[in-house]
Amino acid sequence: MAAVGFRRLAQALCRGNRSGLPALVSGSRAASGLTKDGLPGAFPQTPAEKAAAAKKYNMTLAEYEPYPDKGEGFGDYPKLQDRSQHERDPWYKWDHPDLRRNWGEPMHWDFDLYIRNRVDTSPSPVSWSTMCKQLFGFIGFMLFMFYLGEKFPAYQPVAAKQYPYNNLHLEKGGDPEKTPEEVKNYEI
Amino acid sequence: MADYREAPLATRPRTLDPNEYFNVSPEQRRSEQQRAVLRADLKRQYQTQLNSPHRKALIEDPALTRWVYARANPYLHFKPTYKTSLMGAMFGVVPLFVLYFVFKTDRDKKERMIKDGTLERKFSLSS
């Protein structure tokens, strides 16, 4: 820690970028090797700016298309096709095989939406109408059946509980001398 | 297959894409070649760094840095227009008031019913 501070002091004294205490205390430096003009900037107005932006993002001028300048916060970031990583060739030797992406390739604004665990835009195996019919058909059928089950309940027949020994006359504290009335819970 | 229609938000298979078969002019091939040149250059840069015996650190990806920077700093290029102000109002301001009124009326109704003794106090967990 002290060595870092001493080194920075020496550098500041030599180069004189910032003098004195702020140079030691702030210690701000870039987190990457990119310079300021390697980072995304404002929407390109002139053709020269457009060419420079295309070069910056490693795209040809023909394929570079920035998002329309509507103040939505995109700047000069390129508008790439809304294709998911599911659609990319699984057999090509990508630099990052799980992301199906090469190093340095411009990333889609919604790249984290289109990874292989998430949204898939590849062609569907059956048509939209078939999918709708199957899903809503199944859900509709199940709802209809549950409705019928509510309307017409079907269960085993039940009756009130029947107790033996003349309706438990002695257990209910009845007089042992007095003969109770005969309770018949059956019919033959 | 002439009546093939792709599902909404999905794409067409490559074999049914008319571009594959009808866009074969020299200009198309030239632009594809230029793109291939850029891709090959990036591949070369990556492979030299990957296989260099002196490398000790991670290989930094400038495209990734630019993406992260762009996603983290949208307000540098924000401009208040009709659409952006409407979006901000709809998602940031309106839900506050709407939810306040909804919850308040519901709770007041419940409180009134409790005070009148008309609220049915069931043992179920969901209400």
Chai-1 contact restraints between the chains, C-beta under 6 A:
chainA,res_idxA,chainB,res_idxB,connection_type,confidence,min_distance_angstrom,max_distance_angstrom,comment,restraint_id
A,S32,B,E60,contact,1.0,0.0,6.0,A-B,restraint_1
A,S32,B,T65,contact,1.0,0.0,6.0,A-B,restraint_2
A,G33,B,E60,contact,1.0,0.0,6.0,A-B,restraint_3
A,L34,B,P62,contact,1.0,0.0,6.0,A-B,restraint_4
A,L34,B,T65,contact,1.0,0.0,6.0,A-B,restraint_5
A,L39,B,Y69,contact,1.0,0.0,6.0,A-B,restraint_6
A,P40,B,R66,contact,1.0,0.0,6.0,A-B,restraint_7
A,P40,B,Y69,contact,1.0,0.0,6.0,A-B,restraint_8
A,P40,B,A70,contact,1.0,0.0,6.0,A-B,restraint_9
A,N58,B,L38,contact,1.0,0.0,6.0,A-B,restraint_10
A,T60,B,Q34,contact,1.0,0.0,6.0,A-B,restraint_11
A,T60,B,R35,contact,1.0,0.0,6.0,A-B,restraint_12
A,A62,B,S31,contact,1.0,0.0,6.0,A-B,restraint_13
A,G71,B,F78,contact,1.0,0.0,6.0,A-B,restraint_14
A,G71,B,K79,contact,1.0,0.0,6.0,A-B,restraint_15
A,G71,B,T81,contact,1.0,0.0,6.0,A-B,restraint_16
A,G71,B,T84,contact,1.0,0.0,6.0,A-B,restraint_17
A,G73,B,P74,contact,1.0,0.0,6.0,A-B,restraint_18
A,G73,B,H77,contact,1.0,0.0,6.0,A-B,restraint_19
A,G73,B,F78,contact,1.0,0.0,6.0,A-B,restraint_20
A,G75,B,H77,contact,1.0,0.0,6.0,A-B,restraint_21
A,Y77,B,A70,contact,1.0,0.0,6.0,A-B,restraint_22
A,D95,B,Y46,contact,1.0,0.0,6.0,A-B,restraint_23
A,W103,B,Y46,contact,1.0,0.0,6.0,A-B,restraint_24
A,W103,B,D61,contact,1.0,0.0,6.0,A-B,restraint_25
A,G104,B,L42,contact,1.0,0.0,6.0,A-B,restraint_26
A,G104,B,A63,contact,1.0,0.0,6.0,A-B,restraint_27
A,P106,B,A63,contact,1.0,0.0,6.0,A-B,restraint_28
A,M107,B,A63,contact,1.0,0.0,6.0,A-B,restraint_29
A,M107,B,W67,contact,1.0,0.0,6.0,A-B,restraint_30
A,T121,B,A10,contact,1.0,0.0,6.0,A-B,restraint_31
A,T121,B,T11,contact,1.0,0.0,6.0,A-B,restraint_32
A,P123,B,A10,contact,1.0,0.0,6.0,A-B,restraint_33
A,P123,B,T11,contact,1.0,0.0,6.0,A-B,restraint_34
A,P123,B,P13,contact,1.0,0.0,6.0,A-B,restraint_35
A,S124,B,A7,contact,1.0,0.0,6.0,A-B,restraint_36
A,S124,B,A10,contact,1.0,0.0,6.0,A-B,restraint_37
A,W128,B,A7,contact,1.0,0.0,6.0,A-B,restraint_38
